[in-house]
Amino acid sequence: MMNARNLARHELIGLPVKVVRSADRSAEGLSGTVSDESRNMLEIRRDGSGRRVRLAKQSCTFRFAIPGDGTADLEGNAIRFRPEDRIKRCK
């Protein structure tokens, strides 16, 4: 079951997300749904416009909405792995 403690070990695609901190100040506050993920990037489909934005994981802190369990913040550096490797490496 997905919760705040084990979120990094689960699939992020499809989860609502908000950028709470970023080296690029224009990205802070950006929200939407994770539509794709690579080793270094998250692609977020913006709410409303449907526009897709790619953000580097390393420079951001993301707040994910967890179904039935509130929210959880993840540092981009903590999830900077390929999705299939992140499941094995993250604690």
Secondary structure, 3 states (H helix, E strand, C coil): CCCCCCHHHCCCCCCEEEEEEECCHHHCCCEEEEEEECCCEEEEEECCCCCEEEEECCCEEEEEEECCCEEEEEEHHHHCCCHHHHHHHCC
